[in-house]
Every structure is written in structure tokens, then in C-alpha cells.
Amino acid sequence: MPIYNYNCQDCGADSELLVFGSETPVCPTCQSGKLEQRISRISGELKTPGLAKAGRQAAARAGHLSNFSRGERGGA
């Protein structure tokens, strides 16, 4: 299943939202329903463990933990 990003046409905020079935997504910033759906980029497999670790640490600092296993999230 593809992951979609949304851009709000009213406030310009970018967000990733999990939307099921016939639900209509709303902007988490301004609650507008005017969202433009975009397909997220797919990152390739990193061959260098150091680069992968640095990327995961940066994602964790930014709060993006949904693609990590429970062990990689520190048991969270």
C-alpha cells in the first residue's frame, strides 16, 4: 500500500496522514479539508550501516517512528 503525503491548500502545511477507506482527511494544523495528495518518495536500501543508523537517528529526533520495529524504537 502506498504512503501518501498531503499538502494543505489553505495553510500550506505538509503532513503524513493515515486515512482508511472513504474517510476524508483534514489538515492537522488548520482543520481544512482542502488537501492535495502526494506519493511519498521511496528510499533505497542503504548499504552502509553508518548511514542507515544516522538516518534512523535523524528520523527518531524528528518523531518519525512509524517505520521502525519495536526494538528499533527502543521498546516504545
Gaussian input, Z-matrix of N, CA and C with variables (Angstrom, degrees):
# hf/3-21g

backbone

0 1
 N
 C     1     B1
 C     2     B2     1     A1
 N     3     B3     2     A2     1     D1
 C     4     B4     3     A3     2     D2
 C     5     B5     4     A4     3     D3
 N     6     B6     5     A5     4     D4
 C     7     B7     6     A6     5     D5
 C     8     B8     7     A7     6     D6
 N     9     B9     8     A8     7     D7
 C    10    B10     9     A9     8     D8
 C    11    B11    10    A10     9     D9
 N    12    B12    11    A11    10    D10
 C    13    B13    12    A12    11    D11
 C    14    B14    13    A13    12    D12
 N    15    B15    14    A14    13    D13
 C    16    B16    15    A15    14    D14
 C    17    B17    16    A16    15    D15
 N    18    B18    17    A17    16    D16
 C    19    B19    18    A18    17    D17
 C    20    B20    19    A19    18    D18
 N    21    B21    20    A20    19    D19
 C    22    B22    21    A21    20    D20
 C    23    B23    22    A22    21    D21
 N    24    B24    23    A23    22    D22
 C    25    B25    24    A24    23    D23
 C    26    B26    25    A25    24    D24
 N    27    B27    26    A26    25    D25
 C    28    B28    27    A27    26    D26
 C    29    B29    28    A28    27    D27
 N    30    B30    29    A29    28    D28
 C    31    B31    30    A30    29    D29
 C    32    B32    31    A31    30    D30
 N    33    B33    32    A32    31    D31
 C    34    B34    33    A33    32    D32
 C    35    B35    34    A34    33    D33
 N    36    B36    35    A35    34    D34
 C    37    B37    36    A36    35    D35
 C    38    B38    37    A37    36    D36
 N    39    B39    38    A38    37    D37
 C    40    B40    39    A39    38    D38
 C    41    B41    40    A40    39    D39
 N    42    B42    41    A41    40    D40
 C    43    B43    42    A42    41    D41
 C    44    B44    43    A43    42    D42
 N    45    B45    44    A44    43    D43
 C    46    B46    45    A45    44    D44
 C    47    B47    46    A46    45    D45
 N    48    B48    47    A47    46    D46
 C    49    B49    48    A48    47    D47
 C    50    B50    49    A49    48    D48
 N    51    B51    50    A50    49    D49
 C    52    B52    51    A51    50    D50
 C    53    B53    52    A52    51    D51
 N    54    B54    53    A53    52    D52
 C    55    B55    54    A54    53    D53
 C    56    B56    55    A55    54    D54
 N    57    B57    56    A56    55    D55
 C    58    B58    57    A57    56    D56
 C    59    B59    58    A58    57    D57
 N    60    B60    59    A59    58    D58
 C    61    B61    60    A60    59    D59
 C    62    B62    61    A61    60    D60
 N    63    B63    62    A62    61    D61
 C    64    B64    63    A63    62    D62
 C    65    B65    64    A64    63    D63
 N    66    B66    65    A65    64    D64
 C    67    B67    66    A66    65    D65
 C    68    B68    67    A67    66    D66
 N    69    B69    68    A68    67    D67
 C    70    B70    69    A69    68    D68
 C    71    B71    70    A70    69    D69
 N    72    B72    71    A71    70    D70
 C    73    B73    72    A72    71    D71
 C    74    B74    73    A73    72    D72
 N    75    B75    74    A74    73    D73
 C    76    B76    75    A75    74    D74
 C    77    B77    76    A76    75    D75
 N    78    B78    77    A77    76    D76
 C    79    B79    78    A78    77    D77
 C    80    B80    79    A79    78    D78
 N    81    B81    80    A80    79    D79
 C    82    B82    81    A81    80    D80
 C    83    B83    82    A82    81    D81
 N    84    B84    83    A83    82    D82
 C    85    B85    84    A84    83    D83
 C    86    B86    85    A85    84    D84
 N    87    B87    86    A86    85    D85
 C    88    B88    87    A87    86    D86
 C    89    B89    88    A88    87    D87
 N    90    B90    89    A89    88    D88
 C    91    B91    90    A90    89    D89
 C    92    B92    91    A91    90    D90
 N    93    B93    92    A92    91    D91
 C    94    B94    93    A93    92    D92
 C    95    B95    94    A94    93    D93
 N    96    B96    95    A95    94    D94
 C    97    B97    96    A96    95    D95
 C    98    B98    97    A97    96    D96
 N    99    B99    98    A98    97    D97
 C   100   B100    99    A99    98    D98
 C   101   B101   100   A100    99    D99
 N   102   B102   101   A101   100   D100
 C   103   B103   102   A102   101   D101
 C   104   B104   103   A103   102   D102
 N   105   B105   104   A104   103   D103
 C   106   B106   105   A105   104   D104
 C   107   B107   106   A106   105   D105
 N   108   B108   107   A107   106   D106
 C   109   B109   108   A108   107   D107
 C   110   B110   109   A109   108   D108
 N   111   B111   110   A110   109   D109
 C   112   B112   111   A111   110   D110
 C   113   B113   112   A112   111   D111
 N   114   B114   113   A113   112   D112
 C   115   B115   114   A114   113   D113
 C   116   B116   115   A115   114   D114
 N   117   B117   116   A116   115   D115
 C   118   B118   117   A117   116   D116
 C   119   B119   118   A118   117   D117
 N   120   B120   119   A119   118   D118
 C   121   B121   120   A120   119   D119
 C   122   B122   121   A121   120   D120
 N   123   B123   122   A122   121   D121
 C   124   B124   123   A123   122   D122
 C   125   B125   124   A124   123   D123
 N   126   B126   125   A125   124   D124
 C   127   B127   126   A126   125   D125
 C   128   B128   127   A127   126   D126
 N   129   B129   128   A128   127   D127
 C   130   B130   129   A129   128   D128
 C   131   B131   130   A130   129   D129
 N   132   B132   131   A131   130   D130
 C   133   B133   132   A132   131   D131
 C   134   B134   133   A133   132   D132
 N   135   B135   134   A134   133   D133
 C   136   B136   135   A135   134   D134
 C   137   B137   136   A136   135   D135
 N   138   B138   137   A137   136   D136
 C   139   B139   138   A138   137   D137
 C   140   B140   139   A139   138   D138
 N   141   B141   140   A140   139   D139
 C   142   B142   141   A141   140   D140
 C   143   B143   142   A142   141   D141
 N   144   B144   143   A143   142   D142
 C   145   B145   144   A144   143   D143
 C   146   B146   145   A145   144   D144
 N   147   B147   146   A146   145   D145
 C   148   B148   147   A147   146   D146
 C   149   B149   148   A148   147   D147
 N   150   B150   149   A149   148   D148
 C   151   B151   150   A150   149   D149
 C   152   B152   151   A151   150   D150
 N   153   B153   152   A152   151   D151
 C   154   B154   153   A153   152   D152
 C   155   B155   154   A154   153   D153
 N   156   B156   155   A155   154   D154
 C   157   B157   156   A156   155   D155
 C   158   B158   157   A157   156   D156
 N   159   B159   158   A158   157   D157
 C   160   B160   159   A159   158   D158
 C   161   B161   160   A160   159   D159
 N   162   B162   161   A161   160   D160
 C   163   B163   162   A162   161   D161
 C   164   B164   163   A163   162   D162
 N   165   B165   164   A164   163   D163
 C   166   B166   165   A165   164   D164
 C   167   B167   166   A166   165   D165
 N   168   B168   167   A167   166   D166
 C   169   B169   168   A168   167   D167
 C   170   B170   169   A169   168   D168
 N   171   B171   170   A170   169   D169
 C   172   B172   171   A171   170   D170
 C   173   B173   172   A172   171   D171
 N   174   B174   173   A173   172   D172
 C   175   B175   174   A174   173   D173
 C   176   B176   175   A175   174   D174
 N   177   B177   176   A176   175   D175
 C   178   B178   177   A177   176   D176
 C   179   B179   178   A178   177   D177
 N   180   B180   179   A179   178   D178
 C   181   B181   180   A180   179   D179
 C   182   B182   181   A181   180   D180
 N   183   B183   182   A182   181   D181
 C   184   B184   183   A183   182   D182
 C   185   B185   184   A184   183   D183
 N   186   B186   185   A185   184   D184
 C   187   B187   186   A186   185   D185
 C   188   B188   187   A187   186   D186
 N   189   B189   188   A188   187   D187
 C   190   B190   189   A189   188   D188
 C   191   B191   190   A190   189   D189
 N   192   B192   191   A191   190   D190
 C   193   B193   192   A192   191   D191
 C   194   B194   193   A193   192   D192
 N   195   B195   194   A194   193   D193
 C   196   B196   195   A195   194   D194
 C   197   B197   196   A196   195   D195
 N   198   B198   197   A197   196   D196
 C   199   B199   198   A198   197   D197
 C   200   B200   199   A199   198   D198
 N   201   B201   200   A200   199   D199
 C   202   B202   201   A201   200   D200
 C   203   B203   202   A202   201   D201
 N   204   B204   203   A203   202   D202
 C   205   B205   204   A204   203   D203
 C   206   B206   205   A205   204   D204
 N   207   B207   206   A206   205   D205
 C   208   B208   207   A207   206   D206
 C   209   B209   208   A208   207   D207
 N   210   B210   209   A209   208   D208
 C   211   B211   210   A210   209   D209
 C   212   B212   211   A211   210   D210
 N   213   B213   212   A212   211   D211
 C   214   B214   213   A213   212   D212
 C   215   B215   214   A214   213   D213
 N   216   B216   215   A215   214   D214
 C   217   B217   216   A216   215   D215
 C   218   B218   217   A217   216   D216
 N   219   B219   218   A218   217   D217
 C   220   B220   219   A219   218   D218
 C   221   B221   220   A220   219   D219
 N   222   B222   221   A221   220   D220
 C   223   B223   222   A222   221   D221
 C   224   B224   223   A223   222   D222
 N   225   B225   224   A224   223   D223
 C   226   B226   225   A225   224   D224
 C   227   B227   226   A226   225   D225

   B1=1.4457
   B2=1.5298
   B3=1.3192
   B4=1.4630
   B5=1.5311
   B6=1.3028
   B7=1.4570
   B8=1.5222
   B9=1.2974
   B10=1.4553
   B11=1.5146
   B12=1.3046
   B13=1.4630
   B14=1.5143
   B15=1.2970
   B16=1.4584
   B17=1.5195
   B18=1.3253
   B19=1.4520
   B20=1.5154
   B21=1.3255
   B22=1.4576
   B23=1.5226
   B24=1.3164
   B25=1.4575
   B26=1.5265
   B27=1.3279
   B28=1.4655
   B29=1.5275
   B30=1.3410
   B31=1.4690
   B32=1.5232
   B33=1.3294
   B34=1.4541
   B35=1.5117
   B36=1.3248
   B37=1.4608
   B38=1.5230
   B39=1.3395
   B40=1.4574
   B41=1.5189
   B42=1.3442
   B43=1.4553
   B44=1.5202
   B45=1.3261
   B46=1.4560
   B47=1.5145
   B48=1.3304
   B49=1.4569
   B50=1.5147
   B51=1.3158
   B52=1.4508
   B53=1.5174
   B54=1.3270
   B55=1.4596
   B56=1.5210
   B57=1.3144
   B58=1.4553
   B59=1.5219
   B60=1.3343
   B61=1.4509
   B62=1.5067
   B63=1.3347
   B64=1.4640
   B65=1.5333
   B66=1.3364
   B67=1.4648
   B68=1.5242
   B69=1.3033
   B70=1.4560
   B71=1.5155
   B72=1.3416
   B73=1.4655
   B74=1.5217
   B75=1.3314
   B76=1.4628
   B77=1.5189
   B78=1.3034
   B79=1.4548
   B80=1.5360
   B81=1.3458
   B82=1.4642
   B83=1.5303
   B84=1.3275
   B85=1.4585
   B86=1.5229
   B87=1.3674
   B88=1.4710
   B89=1.5361
   B90=1.3312
   B91=1.4717
   B92=1.5356
   B93=1.3297
   B94=1.4691
   B95=1.5251
   B96=1.3090
   B97=1.4578
   B98=1.5117
   B99=1.3289
   B100=1.4700
   B101=1.5235
   B102=1.3376
   B103=1.4522
   B104=1.5211
   B105=1.3236
   B106=1.4539
   B107=1.5225
   B108=1.3280
   B109=1.4552
   B110=1.5258
   B111=1.3285
   B112=1.4601
   B113=1.5082
   B114=1.3102
   B115=1.4637
   B116=1.5178
   B117=1.3289
   B118=1.4562
   B119=1.5175
   B120=1.3038
   B121=1.4511
   B122=1.5162
   B123=1.3104
   B124=1.4615
   B125=1.5144
   B126=1.3231
   B127=1.4622
   B128=1.5198
   B129=1.2926
   B130=1.4570
   B131=1.5104
   B132=1.3087
   B133=1.4577
   B134=1.5214
   B135=1.3071
   B136=1.4579
   B137=1.5200
   B138=1.3070
   B139=1.4659
   B140=1.5219
   B141=1.3254
   B142=1.4539
   B143=1.5290
   B144=1.3164
   B145=1.4730
   B146=1.5217
   B147=1.3284
   B148=1.4621
   B149=1.5150
   B150=1.3514
   B151=1.4574
   B152=1.5260
   B153=1.3346
   B154=1.4610
   B155=1.5240
   B156=1.3193
   B157=1.4655
   B158=1.5200
   B159=1.3325
   B160=1.4615
   B161=1.5312
   B162=1.3232
   B163=1.4617
   B164=1.5121
   B165=1.3121
   B166=1.4682
   B167=1.5218
   B168=1.3096
   B169=1.4643
   B170=1.5311
   B171=1.3249
   B172=1.4632
   B173=1.5206
   B174=1.3333
   B175=1.4643
   B176=1.5263
   B177=1.3154
   B178=1.4691
   B179=1.5278
   B180=1.3383
   B181=1.4695
   B182=1.5221
   B183=1.3429
   B184=1.4642
   B185=1.5283
   B186=1.3384
   B187=1.4593
   B188=1.5164
   B189=1.3366
   B190=1.4593
   B191=1.5235
   B192=1.3204
   B193=1.4582
   B194=1.5274
   B195=1.3277
   B196=1.4562
   B197=1.5177
   B198=1.3175
   B199=1.4636
   B200=1.5169
   B201=1.3127
   B202=1.4477
   B203=1.5256
   B204=1.3308
   B205=1.4637
   B206=1.5326
   B207=1.3296
   B208=1.4574
   B209=1.5363
   B210=1.3297
   B211=1.4612
   B212=1.5134
   B213=1.3433
   B214=1.4475
   B215=1.5233
   B216=1.3419
   B217=1.4677
   B218=1.5141
   B219=1.3127
   B220=1.4528
   B221=1.5147
   B222=1.3565
   B223=1.4599
   B224=1.5111
   B225=1.3225
   B226=1.4562
   B227=1.5047
   A1=108.23
   A2=118.03
   A3=119.50
   A4=111.60
   A5=115.28
   A6=121.78
   A7=107.12
   A8=116.75
   A9=120.52
   A10=112.10
   A11=114.75
   A12=122.37
   A13=106.57
   A14=116.38
   A15=121.37
   A16=109.67
   A17=115.71
   A18=122.22
   A19=107.16
   A20=117.16
   A21=122.00
   A22=109.60
   A23=116.79
   A24=121.96
   A25=111.66
   A26=118.10
   A27=121.01
   A28=112.59
   A29=117.27
   A30=119.18
   A31=113.53
   A32=117.91
   A33=121.46
   A34=115.26
   A35=118.69
   A36=121.68
   A37=110.84
   A38=116.57
   A39=122.60
   A40=107.57
   A41=116.92
   A42=119.82
   A43=110.21
   A44=115.36
   A45=122.71
   A46=106.30
   A47=116.48
   A48=120.45
   A49=110.23
   A50=116.65
   A51=122.91
   A52=107.13
   A53=116.86
   A54=122.11
   A55=108.51
   A56=116.92
   A57=121.94
   A58=111.55
   A59=115.64
   A60=122.60
   A61=116.09
   A62=115.68
   A63=120.64
   A64=112.98
   A65=117.62
   A66=120.15
   A67=110.03
   A68=117.03
   A69=122.23
   A70=107.99
   A71=117.58
   A72=119.02
   A73=111.85
   A74=115.80
   A75=121.82
   A76=108.59
   A77=116.20
   A78=122.69
   A79=109.13
   A80=118.14
   A81=119.68
   A82=112.68
   A83=117.77
   A84=121.37
   A85=112.39
   A86=116.52
   A87=119.10
   A88=113.68
   A89=117.22
   A90=123.74
   A91=113.42
   A92=117.83
   A93=122.08
   A94=109.90
   A95=116.73
   A96=122.18
   A97=112.79
   A98=116.83
   A99=121.43
   A100=109.64
   A101=116.12
   A102=121.22
   A103=110.16
   A104=115.80
   A105=121.82
   A106=107.32
   A107=115.76
   A108=120.80
   A109=109.99
   A110=115.70
   A111=122.14
   A112=109.34
   A113=117.53
   A114=121.41
   A115=108.17
   A116=116.45
   A117=121.82
   A118=110.06
   A119=115.07
   A120=119.84
   A121=109.56
   A122=115.72
   A123=121.39
   A124=107.49
   A125=116.34
   A126=118.64
   A127=108.96
   A128=115.42
   A129=121.04
   A130=110.94
   A131=114.63
   A132=120.17
   A133=108.76
   A134=116.60
   A135=120.22
   A136=109.29
   A137=115.96
   A138=121.52
   A139=112.09
   A140=117.49
   A141=121.60
   A142=109.52
   A143=118.18
   A144=120.31
   A145=113.12
   A146=118.20
   A147=120.87
   A148=112.09
   A149=117.32
   A150=120.82
   A151=111.14
   A152=116.52
   A153=120.29
   A154=110.53
   A155=116.88
   A156=120.88
   A157=110.93
   A158=117.30
   A159=121.19
   A160=110.72
   A161=116.36
   A162=120.20
   A163=112.49
   A164=116.63
   A165=120.23
   A166=111.26
   A167=117.71
   A168=120.44
   A169=110.09
   A170=116.74
   A171=120.13
   A172=110.90
   A173=116.63
   A174=120.50
   A175=110.47
   A176=117.19
   A177=120.89
   A178=110.85
   A179=117.23
   A180=120.06
   A181=110.95
   A182=116.30
   A183=120.38
   A184=111.64
   A185=117.73
   A186=121.17
   A187=114.67
   A188=117.81
   A189=121.49
   A190=109.24
   A191=117.38
   A192=121.81
   A193=113.22
   A194=119.04
   A195=120.74
   A196=113.66
   A197=119.41
   A198=121.73
   A199=113.09
   A200=117.86
   A201=122.12
   A202=110.58
   A203=116.41
   A204=120.02
   A205=108.18
   A206=116.67
   A207=121.08
   A208=110.27
   A209=117.61
   A210=121.81
   A211=112.22
   A212=116.44
   A213=120.19
   A214=112.25
   A215=117.51
   A216=121.83
   A217=111.01
   A218=118.04
   A219=121.11
   A220=112.26
   A221=116.68
   A222=121.12
   A223=113.90
   A224=117.02
   A225=120.87
   A226=111.60
   D1=129.65
   D2=179.69
   D3=-71.25
   D4=151.87
   D5=175.42
   D6=-100.24
   D7=132.50
   D8=-178.08
   D9=-112.27
   D10=141.19
   D11=170.00
   D12=-99.61
   D13=155.49
   D14=177.35
   D15=-126.40
   D16=143.92
   D17=173.77
   D18=-119.53
   D19=125.49
   D20=-179.36
   D21=-77.27
   D22=127.41
   D23=179.92
   D24=-76.13
   D25=-18.40
   D26=-179.43
   D27=-88.68
   D28=-50.82
   D29=-175.30
   D30=-107.44
   D31=-10.18
   D32=177.90
   D33=82.62
   D34=5.01
   D35=-179.11
   D36=-70.67
   D37=141.84
   D38=173.65
   D39=-103.09
   D40=138.81
   D41=179.72
   D42=-153.59
   D43=158.46
   D44=172.81
   D45=-108.10
   D46=125.77
   D47=-177.98
   D48=-128.65
   D49=141.69
   D50=173.87
   D51=-94.75
   D52=112.98
   D53=-175.94
   D54=-121.72
   D55=126.24
   D56=-179.14
   D57=-99.18
   D58=140.07
   D59=171.09
   D60=46.39
   D61=-120.62
   D62=-175.03
   D63=-94.22
   D64=13.11
   D65=177.53
   D66=-63.26
   D67=146.23
   D68=175.29
   D69=-103.35
   D70=119.55
   D71=-178.41
   D72=-71.74
   D73=150.08
   D74=174.94
   D75=-126.54
   D76=150.89
   D77=-179.84
   D78=-65.75
   D79=127.42
   D80=178.29
   D81=-70.25
   D82=-16.29
   D83=-178.96
   D84=-86.35
   D85=-49.84
   D86=-174.08
   D87=-120.20
   D88=0.87
   D89=178.30
   D90=67.38
   D91=17.38
   D92=178.07
   D93=-75.90
   D94=149.30
   D95=175.75
   D96=-95.81
   D97=2.97
   D98=-178.39
   D99=-89.70
   D100=78.65
   D101=-178.78
   D102=-113.01
   D103=138.90
   D104=174.92
   D105=-100.71
   D106=126.02
   D107=-176.93
   D108=-86.86
   D109=137.05
   D110=179.28
   D111=-133.04
   D112=146.53
   D113=176.51
   D114=-84.16
   D115=134.51
   D116=179.03
   D117=-73.58
   D118=151.27
   D119=174.04
   D120=-70.81
   D121=147.90
   D122=176.84
   D123=-101.59
   D124=126.38
   D125=179.25
   D126=-89.50
   D127=142.08
   D128=177.90
   D129=-75.15
   D130=168.19
   D131=179.02
   D132=-72.18
   D133=129.66
   D134=178.96
   D135=-85.48
   D136=128.48
   D137=-178.36
   D138=-85.85
   D139=-19.74
   D140=-177.96
   D141=-98.31
   D142=114.08
   D143=-179.12
   D144=-54.74
   D145=-36.55
   D146=-179.35
   D147=-64.07
   D148=-40.48
   D149=177.60
   D150=-66.84
   D151=-41.24
   D152=178.29
   D153=-62.17
   D154=-44.05
   D155=-179.92
   D156=-63.53
   D157=-43.59
   D158=179.69
   D159=-63.79
   D160=-40.95
   D161=178.37
   D162=-64.39
   D163=-40.97
   D164=178.58
   D165=-68.07
   D166=-37.16
   D167=178.04
   D168=-65.75
   D169=-40.56
   D170=178.29
   D171=-64.85
   D172=-40.92
   D173=178.31
   D174=-64.76
   D175=-41.29
   D176=179.58
   D177=-63.75
   D178=-41.39
   D179=178.10
   D180=-62.58
   D181=-32.79
   D182=-179.58
   D183=-84.46
   D184=-4.30
   D185=177.25
   D186=87.63
   D187=14.90
   D188=-179.64
   D189=-96.55
   D190=86.50
   D191=-175.23
   D192=-110.84
   D193=1.24
   D194=-172.84
   D195=-66.58
   D196=-22.41
   D197=-178.42
   D198=-96.17
   D199=8.30
   D200=-178.82
   D201=-103.54
   D202=148.90
   D203=175.33
   D204=-74.27
   D205=168.07
   D206=-179.35
   D207=-58.14
   D208=-40.61
   D209=179.67
   D210=-65.25
   D211=-38.29
   D212=179.83
   D213=-72.45
   D214=-21.88
   D215=177.58
   D216=-85.96
   D217=4.37
   D218=-179.41
   D219=78.36
   D220=28.93
   D221=178.27
   D222=77.87
   D223=11.26
   D224=-177.97
   D225=-69.21

